[in-house]
Amino acid sequence: MKYQITRGRLLATSMIVGVATLAGFAANAQTAAAPAQDDNSVEAVVVTGSLLRRTDTATPSPVTVQTQESLKAQGITTVADAIRSLSADNSGSVPAAFGNGFAAGSTGVALRGLTVNSTLVLIDGLRNASYPLADDGQRSFVDLNSIPFNAVERIETLKDGASSLYGADAIGGVVNIIMKSNYQGMGADLSVGTSQHGGGDQYRFNGDIGHGDLDTDKYNVYFDVEYQLDKRIRIDQRGYPFNTFDLSGIPGGTNDNPGAGGSTFYGQIKRATMGTPGDISTGVALAGELWAPLRTCASDSPLTTSAGGSYCAQNTALFGDVQPKQERVAAYGRFTVKPNDNFQAYLSTSFVQSKTSTTGAPRTVSSSTPHNLSNIVLPALLSNGQLNPNNPFAAQGYDALIRYRFSDIANSANYTNRMLRLTGGVEGSAADWNYRANVVIAHGWLESVNYGFISYNALIDAVKNGTYNFVDPSKNSQAVRDALAPPLAKTSTSDLDSINFQASRDVFNLPGGPAQLGIGGEFRYEAVNDPALNPVNDAQGLGNARTIGNRTVASAFAELGMPVLDNLEVNVSGRYDHYSDFGGNLSPKIGVKYTPIKTVALRATVSKGFRAPSFSESGDSASQGFTNFSFANYPDFVTAHGGSEYTKTYSLSNITAANPDLKPEKSTSYTFGAVWAPTRSFSISLDYYHIKKNDVIAQASSGDAIAAYYAGEAIPAGYTVIADLPDPDAPSALPRILSVASPYINADSLRTSGMDLNVQNTMYLPADIKWTSNLDATVLFDFKYTQGGTTYNYVGKQAPYVLSSGAGTPKYRASWSNTFTRGPFTTTGTLNYVSGLRSIDESYVGDQTCLYGDADFKCHTKDFISVDLTGGYDVNDHTTVYADVLNLFDVGPMFNPANYAAVNWNPTYSQSGAVGRYFRVGVRLKY
């Protein structure tokens, strides 16, 4: 591992060591024992979203708590699954199943649908290094796979803006993962699982040990190890319509498998000449020529005839994954000492390695980017003057326009992400102050290796020299294949070093009790180095992304909690951050909690937030990605091309360049809610939220540029539209768009609002059955994005389509779990609900035309409802056996042909439907 030393890193590390030493010295100087607490007293704690210690954990801001026990009861085995199960997670989250995305191999959360870069993920209240690859080449985020699951004590999710205490990125909310700190005992958890429909076998082991009680032994040492292997599920292990691009059997559906003029293993050719003599990329078909296979069709790819000619009908969807193979190893350790009641110190470290392997359809000879080979030909004569044996028309003196997919060169990728994190800190009390100081040194490095991308230079040489056998690829040597498709590898890194200090104390008395003041400061260094995988643009069909940058951030923050009356609490906080690359920002917040009667609490907050431009958006960066584009909205274009292969849904290139003049995003958030808790075992909360972002950083919406191009109008300012080469079957017709390019801009605004409902209940039923129920639900009222004076409302639509995996913005999400316990038996049923989507996006298409299919297609994705059932039996005090049935009723996924992250389903919200009914059995040991 190469560890880069910079002036910023050196300064940060020096400050960390110095301040931590001073804090420890100050703490040890205060040795007097704290007064003994009354047996009925409640311990004061610090909850997420506050610096202040309090006995009442219900703050003015809504916080959801998931404990390790409740997560295991639901069959959840990773931090990613735990957080992404929240109903507040919405549009822009990153699913692990999106193996072809920019951030392949990772998972991210997007509270309130504000994308992964507007949700701050903390570990024990401290930041972590981001994933080395940015989502869509733009948005930085913390990979949830990089956090050990078994070492987690609980997860606290603050569903409110929190920049006033945590700084940038906390616009949508904060996820704070609390690790175990005083665990005693020894445990192990071993399980195996498999899908009813094949594939996806899982093997999992967790083991941890803890010794020493902080209160009696004055120390605690804890160590955890984890291993999990989830095997691949192939597309061909699932049935119709999730295993094919041919949906012509569905009203309004289309066949997007290769047709006449498409690329298959068997090739397609037609007689042609070179538009520019000697340039094999400038093929022009002879008038009236029809496509024909280059070699004999196989039995599973029958010879088929259409208006454009004959071809071997091949289903190219079968080469992909339903679920990529993932293997994860993690270790976590923590040592804590507490010499007296006024001081404790800790040191912890974690290492997580996650390997993800993806597969896809083999590449084609006629890719259009970065070098446009849409009209490549096999020349009649090779470079040595001999007739070309790959060209059936060579003896006639004609070149052969070719479409071809390389059957002997597999397409796959391996991503190995490693995260090493070291933290240390002290906390205690001195001179009436409660204080806490922490340091973080985190380094992530991701090794990416891609196989199967065709080298442009090698391909041109192979075609001209005849070294690659297109007619019988089995005769190609491995050396020829390796030369044509050399592995592409890079190592991307991400770093975060920080020091954080905070303190609080009572400052004056009010009628409701003492007011508390909290103050703090933070200094951190951030860096990302993600080189381009295709730096010289030699690999055909590969979208490129490059991000390089580093900066320092200095911050100061404060909070004042005032119990104005016995039933009225006012909380005021603010934070100032200064970034070395763009300047400073002040984020204030005020919260109020009013308890008119003991069982009812009313709460409200108003806050300002911000998000600093990421290195991808404003640094030395650029990105190129692809989205599916359908001509359903342009029937005249299809008619002009005679409905040729050229007019099928294809990958449209979107190119975005960094903009150093970007301003930070600014937000204003409001929340208002009520909590009713008539008993200690029952509570219900209802919270309304409203968030408005200004100066939203985004790529200028491509819809206007696309519409202008096909209407023959001037392209709007700021856009660059590059046309593809002419259609070989209709060379005089308007070419389709190859790419749309624009820089990142500060768009007008984004506004979203909605409501969260949470109901918790614990009661005893007859026969001594304990019932614990938890309902978590969210409804979106609006999600409006305004750019250039035009406002788009994304609620209930598959929009914004170009965001992350194109999953859309569902109006409703809910999760309802019910646990029943009687003696040694425990069973939990969890219902998960996501509302359906209309497959439209006006900002992408230009109107409400469906993103897929023609006018007869039902342009709506159904609701997704699944039920998970888990159960356990305590054999004795030390042994529990358990069994899980996930997706109990084997419901299928959301049918969503427009989604480009999977084959006709939406993996962000319904991946468990594609996996199908899943069985897991295991045993837990505890001593």
C-alpha positions, -999 to 999 in steps of 0.1 A, spaced: 0 0 0 14 34 -10 6 60 16 9 96 4 25 121 28 14 157 22 18 189 41 -19 188 50 -16 152 62 15 160 82 -2 191 98 -33 172 106 -14 143 122 7 166 143 -23 184 156 -40 151 164 -11 139 185 -6 172 202 -42 179 212 -49 143 222 -19 144 245 -30 177 261 -65 164 266 -53 132 282 -31 152 306 -59 175 316 -82 145 322 -58 127 345 -53 159 365 -89 155 377 -89 125 399 -118 132 423 -145 106 422 -179 116 409 -208 117 433 -226 84 436 -258 82 417 -291 74 432 -303 39 423 -333 53 405 -314 78 385 -311 76 347 -277 79 331 -272 110 310 -261 102 275 -252 121 243 -276 112 214 -270 118 177 -276 154 167 -265 169 200 -233 177 220 -252 178 253 -257 150 278 -294 143 286 -315 118 304 -345 124 280 -334 109 246 -364 124 228 -348 154 212 -364 181 190 -351 162 160 -365 128 150 -341 99 155 -346 63 146 -327 36 165 -319 1 152 -303 -23 177 -281 -52 169 -308 -75 184 -336 -61 163 -316 -63 131 -306 -99 137 -343 -107 144 -351 -94 110 -325 -115 93 -303 -85 84 -266 -94 82 -249 -62 69 -248 -25 78 -258 -18 42 -290 -38 44 -298 -23 78 -297 13 67 -312 8 33 -342 -8 49 -352 25 64 -383 41 48 -364 74 46 -339 59 21 -351 70 -14 -339 81 -48 -302 81 -54 -292 53 -31 -266 29 -44 -275 -8 -46 -249 -35 -45 -265 -52 -74 -256 -24 -98 -224 -41 -110 -219 -19 -140 -222 14 -122 -194 39 -116 -193 29 -79 -195 -9 -85 -189 -30 -54 -203 -4 -30 -236 5 -13 -247 40 -2 -277 55 15 -297 86 4 -320 99 31 -349 119 17 -339 110 -18 -312 138 -18 -286 114 -32 -257 97 -13 -237 129 -10 -263 146 12 -264 119 39 -236 120 64 -224 86 76 -206 85 110 -190 58 131 -192 66 168 -199 102 158 -168 105 136 -164 108 99 -149 80 77 -130 81 44 -153 80 13 -154 53 -12 -126 59 -37 -150 60 -67 -177 86 -69 -213 76 -78 -220 86 -114 -184 100 -113 -198 129 -92 -211 121 -57 -187 111 -29 -201 88 -2 -192 64 25 -194 27 14 -216 9 39 -198 -24 31 -167 -10 47 -182 -11 83 -181 -44 103 -216 -55 112 -212 -78 141 -193 -51 161 -222 -27 158 -242 -20 190 -269 1 174 -275 25 145 -290 59 151 -304 77 121 -311 115 125 -338 124 99 -332 161 100 -306 186 87 -276 186 110 -249 208 93 -251 230 124 -231 204 144 -216 180 118 -209 203 89 -212 195 52 -232 166 37 -257 164 65 -286 180 45 -307 149 43 -297 135 77 -271 117 96 -265 79 101 -244 73 132 -232 37 137 -224 31 173 -198 3 179 -196 -20 209 -175 -5 237 -181 -25 269 -189 -60 257 -181 -90 279 -182 -126 268 -175 -146 237 -198 -154 208 -199 -169 173 -225 -169 146 -224 -194 116 -250 -196 89 -255 -209 53 -281 -198 28 -294 -204 -7 -320 -192 -31 -349 -215 -41 -343 -206 -78 -306 -213 -78 -275 -193 -72 -267 -168 -44 -253 -193 -19 -242 -176 12 -216 -186 38 -212 -164 68 -192 -165 101 -189 -139 129 -169 -143 160 -162 -118 188 -148 -118 223 -148 -91 250 -132 -90 284 -133 -66 313 -160 -43 327 -153 -6 326 -170 1 359 -155 -28 379 -124 -39 361 -115 -4 348 -108 -17 313 -124 -35 283 -108 -53 254 -129 -63 224 -122 -81 192 -144 -91 163 -138 -110 130 -163 -115 102 -165 -134 69 -193 -135 44 -194 -149 9 -224 -143 -14 -221 -162 -46 -232 -150 -80 -267 -154 -94 -267 -156 -132 -293 -141 -153 -300 -175 -170 -310 -188 -135 -341 -166 -136 -372 -167 -158 -391 -145 -182 -392 -115 -184 -361 -110 -163 -337 -130 -185 -342 -114 -219 -342 -81 -238 -371 -94 -260 -403 -81 -246 -422 -81 -279 -447 -106 -263 -459 -79 -240 -483 -52 -254 -461 -22 -262 -429 -40 -256 -400 -42 -280 -373 -67 -289 -340 -50 -279 -319 -81 -286 -297 -77 -316 -316 -79 -349 -305 -73 -385 -275 -51 -381 -270 -60 -345 -239 -76 -328 -240 -113 -320 -215 -141 -317 -222 -151 -353 -216 -117 -368 -235 -98 -395 -220 -85 -427 -230 -67 -459 -211 -56 -489 -195 -21 -486 -168 2 -496 -147 27 -476 -158 63 -476 -122 73 -471 -98 49 -489 -76 31 -464 -98 41 -434 -116 9 -423 -139 30 -399 -156 47 -428 -176 19 -443 -205 27 -466 -229 -2 -475 -238 -7 -512 -273 4 -520 -299 -23 -515 -276 -46 -495 -291 -67 -467 -274 -80 -436 -264 -117 -435 -247 -139 -408 -209 -142 -410 -210 -178 -398 -236 -205 -392 -262 -199 -364 -263 -222 -334 -294 -240 -323 -301 -216 -295 -297 -186 -319 -320 -195 -349 -317 -179 -383 -342 -151 -385 -353 -129 -414 -365 -93 -412 -367 -63 -435 -331 -55 -429 -318 -90 -437 -312 -122 -419 -294 -127 -385 -289 -152 -357 -313 -143 -330 -293 -143 -298 -304 -133 -263 -275 -112 -251 -291 -106 -217 -280 -140 -204 -244 -130 -198 -251 -106 -169 -257 -110 -131 -288 -109 -110 -264 -106 -81 -226 -102 -83 -203 -124 -63 -192 -106 -31 -167 -118 -5 -161 -98 26 -136 -101 54 -136 -77 84 -118 -73 117 -125 -48 145 -107 -43 178 -110 -18 206 -92 -13 239 -107 10 265 -94 20 300 -113 38 327 -90 44 356 -117 65 374 -152 78 369 -139 111 354 -117 97 326 -115 70 300 -95 65 269 -97 41 240 -80 30 208 -98 11 181 -89 -1 146 -108 -18 119 -99 -34 86 -125 -44 60 -119 -60 26 -147 -64 1 -143 -82 -32 -169 -79 -59 -169 -98 -92 -192 -88 -120 -199 -103 -155 -216 -89 -186 -221 -95 -223 -189 -97 -244 -179 -65 -262 -186 -57 -298 -164 -47 -327 -185 -16 -336 -185 4 -304 -190 41 -309 -168 55 -281 -142 68 -276 -134 60 -313 -165 57 -334 -164 23 -351 -201 21 -359 -192 17 -396 -161 -5 -394 -154 -29 -423 -134 -60 -429 -112 -48 -458 -110 -69 -490 -72 -69 -489 -51 -73 -458 -21 -50 -452 2 -76 -469 -19 -75 -501 -36 -109 -496 -73 -115 -498 -89 -112 -464 -101 -147 -452 -125 -131 -428 -143 -113 -456 -166 -134 -478 -168 -106 -504 -130 -102 -507 -127 -121 -540 -154 -97 -555 -133 -67 -544 -157 -55 -518 -152 -46 -481 -176 -61 -455 -194 -39 -431 -195 -59 -399 -214 -62 -367 -198 -87 -343 -196 -97 -306 -164 -114 -294 -176 -148 -281 -141 -159 -270 -133 -128 -249 -152 -128 -217 -164 -95 -201 -159 -93 -164 -145 -70 -136 -131 -75 -102 -132 -48 -75 -112 -52 -43 -120 -25 -18 -100 -22 15 -106 2 43 -82 7 72 -94 29 100 -76 39 132 -93 59 159 -84 70 194 -98 93 220 -103 104 255 -134 115 274 -143 125 309 -150 155 331 -127 182 345 -135 216 362 -173 210 357 -168 204 319 -176 171 302 -152 167 273 -144 144 245 -114 144 221 -110 120 192 -86 114 163 -93 95 131 -69 82 104 -87 64 76 -73 52 43 -92 33 16 -78 18 -15 -97 1 -43 -81 -21 -69 -102 -23 -101 -94 -48 -129 -116 -50 -160 -114 -77 -186 -128 -79 -221 -126 -42 -232 -113 -42 -268 -82 -21 -275 -88 3 -304 -53 1 -317 -51 -36 -314 -84 -40 -331 -75 -19 -360 -42 -38 -364 -60 -72 -361 -86 -62 -387 -60 -49 -412 -36 -77 -406 -61 -106 -403 -46 -118 -371 -80 -123 -354 -102 -151 -368 -138 -137 -370 -151 -167 -389 -140 -193 -364 -130 -176 -331 -121 -210 -315 -89 -210 -336 -76 -177 -320 -47 -182 -297 -48 -169 -262 -20 -145 -271 -42 -130 -298 -71 -126 -274 -48 -110 -247 -34 -86 -272 -69 -76 -284 -83 -72 -249 -56 -65 -223 -67 -62 -187 -73 -26 -175 -63 -20 -139 -60 10 -116 -58 17 -79 -79 45 -64 -74 59 -29 -93 79 -4 -80 95 28 -94 112 58 -75 124 89 -93 143 115 -91 156 151 -123 165 169 -127 181 204 -159 190 222 -169 199 257 -201 208 275 -213 221 309 -241 237 328 -239 275 324 -269 290 341 -303 281 356 -337 284 341 -371 276 354 -370 242 337 -334 234 349 -298 242 341 -290 254 306 -262 235 289 -235 249 266 -216 226 242 -186 238 222 -162 221 198 -138 222 170 -126 199 142 -97 199 118 -96 174 90 -77 165 58 -95 149 29 -80 135 -3 -91 114 -33 -69 100 -61 -90 81 -87 -70 79 -119 -87 72 -152 -91 35 -162 -89 44 -198 -63 73 -198 -53 72 -234 -88 64 -247 -77 31 -262 -104 8 -246 -136 8 -267 -170 12 -250 -155 23 -216 -170 53 -198 -142 73 -182 -140 90 -148 -111 108 -132 -110 125 -98 -80 140 -81 -80 165 -52 -72 172 -16 -81 199 9 -82 208 46 -113 218 66 -113 238 99 -145 240 119 -159 255 151 -193 247 165 -215 253 195 -248 243 210 -270 258 238 -298 238 253 -322 258 274 -350 242 295 -370 275 295 -399 258 314 -404 223 328 -423 215 296 -405 237 271 -370 231 257 -352 254 232 -320 243 215 -298 266 194 -267 254 175 -243 266 148 -212 257 130 -187 275 109 -166 255 84 -137 269 63 -126 249 33 -92 255 18 -106 252 -17 -138 273 -17 -140 293 15 -163 293 45 -199 287 55 -221 292 86 -249 267 94 -273 276 122 -302 256 137 -329 261 163 -351 233 178 -380 235 201 -397 207 221 -429 214 240 -446 188 263 -481 201 271 -489 169 290 -467 141 302 -476 117 274 -474 141 244 -445 160 230 -445 185 202 -412 192 184 -400 215 156 -367 225 140 -354 251 115 -319 247 101 -296 258 74 -272 233 58 -247 231 30 -227 207 9 -193 216 -4 -185 208 -40 -168 174 -42 -135 168 -59 -154 152 -87 -174 183 -93 -148 210 -89 -114 194 -89 -92 179 -116 -120 157 -128 -142 146 -156 -166 117 -162 -184 99 -190 -214 76 -183 -241 59 -202 -279 57 -199 -305 38 -220 -322 60 -246 -354 50 -264 -368 66 -295 -404 61 -283 -408 99 -282 -394 103 -318 -415 82 -341 -406 103 -372 -370 95 -366 -378 58 -365 -398 60 -397 -370 79 -415 -347 50 -407 -372 23 -416 -372 9 -381 -337 -3 -385 -314 -17 -358 -300 19 -355 -333 30 -339 -334 5 -310 -328 15 -274 -291 22 -271 -265 36 -246 -263 74 -248 -231 89 -236 -232 117 -210 -200 136 -206 -195 160 -177 -166 182 -168 -156 196 -134 -163 233 -128 -139 251 -104 -163 280 -101 -191 260 -84 -206 274 -53 -216 251 -24 -252 238 -22 -272 256 5 -303 242 22 -331 253 45 -349 226 64 -380 225 86 -394 197 107 -426 196 128 -438 166 146 -456 151 176 -448 121 199 -475 103 219 -463 78 245 -491 69 268 -471 41 283 -435 31 285 -442 2 260 -461 22 234 -453 53 213 -463 68 181 -445 97 163 -455 117 133 -430 141 117 -433 165 87 -402 176 69 -395 202 43 -361 207 26 -351 232 0 -318 232 -17 -305 262 -36 -275 262 -61 -279 225 -66 -248 210 -82 -259 190 -112 -251 183 -148 -273 205 -170 -304 184 -179 -299 168 -213 -336 167 -222 -336 202 -238 -305 195 -259 -318 162 -271 -352 177 -280 -336 206 -298 -314 182 -319 -342 160 -331 -364 191 -338 -337 206 -360 -333 236 -337 -302 253 -323 -286 235 -294 -290 254 -261 -260 273 -248 -237 253 -226 -244 219 -243 -223 200 -269 -242 174 -289 -221 150 -309 -239 130 -336 -232 94 -343 -220 81 -377 -248 77 -403 -271 47 -401 -257 21 -426 -293 12 -435 -303 48 -440 -272 68 -446 -291 100 -457 -313 101 -426 -305 122 -395 -279 104 -374 -287 97 -338 -270 114 -309 -237 98 -298 -231 120 -267 -243 150 -248 -217 170 -230 -220 198 -204 -203 210 -173 -215 208 -137 -236 239 -128 -253 254 -99 -289 247 -109 -318 267 -95 -333 246 -67 -346 214 -54 -375 211 -29 -388 180 -12 -413 174 16 -430 145 33 -440 128 65 -425 100 87 -447 77 108 -432 55 135 -452 32 158 -436 11 185 -454 -13 208 -445 -40 233 -472 -61 251 -479 -95 264 -505 -117 248 -523 -147 262 -501 -178 267 -473 -156 280 -464 -145 244 -444 -112 242 -453 -92 211 -430 -64 199 -441 -44 169 -424 -16 149 -438 3 120 -416 27 100 -433 45 71 -426 76 49 -447 94 23 -433 120 -1 -455 150 -8 -433 165 -34 -398 163 -49 -394 193 -72 -363 201 -92 -361 235 -109 -337 244 -136 -338 272 -161 -372 283 -150 -387 248 -155 -399 228 -125 -401 190 -126 -418 170 -99 -402 135 -95 -426 120 -69 -439 86 -81 -419 87 -112 -388 69 -125 -369 102 -122 -344 117 -121 -335 90 -147 -298 99 -150 -292 96 -112 -273 66 -99 -292 35 -111 -322 53 -125 -343 38 -98 -368 67 -94 -386 84 -65 -414 63 -49 -441 81 -31 -445 56 -3 -420 33 16 -428 13 47 -414 -15 69 -434 -33 96 -418 -59 118 -435 -80 145 -416 -102 169 -433 -129 190 -414 -145 219 -426 -174 241 -400 -191 263 -371 -203 241 -390 -196 208 -388 -163 189 -402 -155 155 -402 -123 135 -422 -113 104 -412 -82 85 -434 -66 57 -416 -43 33 -435 -20 10 -424 3 -19 -450 20 -40 -450 18 -78 -436 43 -103 -446 58 -136 -417 52 -160 -414 88 -171 -390 117 -167 -398 150 -183 -363 164 -176 -347 136 -196 -372 130 -224 -388 164 -227 -423 153 -220 -443 125 -203 -436 99 -229 -427 65 -214 -391 58 -209 -396 24 -225 -419 9 -252 -445 24 -275 -479 38 -267 -495 4 -259 -469 -3 -231 -483 0 -195 -460 27 -184 -462 19 -147 -441 -2 -123 -461 -21 -98 -459 -18 -60 -434 -41 -44 -445 -60 -13 -424 -87 4 -425 -105 37 -395 -120 55 -399 -146 82 -372 -155 107 -373 -177 138 -350 -189 165 -349 -214 194 -327 -212 224 -314 -247 230 -298 -236 262 -282 -204 277 -254 -206 253 -268 -220 220 -295 -206 196 -304 -222 163 -323 -201 138 -338 -202 103 -348 -174 80 -371 -174 50 -366 -141 31 -392 -131 5 -415 -157 21 -441 -156 -7 -416 -156 -35 -429 -124 -51 -411 -112 -82 -393 -78 -85 -408 -46 -99 -411 -51 -136 -392 -21 -149 -377 -24 -185 -365 12 -185 -341 5 -156 -305 3 -168 -291 -13 -136 -307 -47 -143 -326 -67 -169 -362 -54 -167 -364 -50 -129 -356 -23 -104 -327 -36 -81 -327 -5 -58 -362 -12 -44 -369 -49 -53 -337 -68 -55 -351 -95 -31 -378 -102 -57 -351 -110 -83 -333 -132 -58 -366 -150 -50 -375 -170 -19 -343 -174 1 -335 -199 29 -309 -194 56 -301 -216 87 -276 -209 114 -264 -213 150 -253 -187 175 -231 -194 204 -226 -171 234 -205 -176 266 
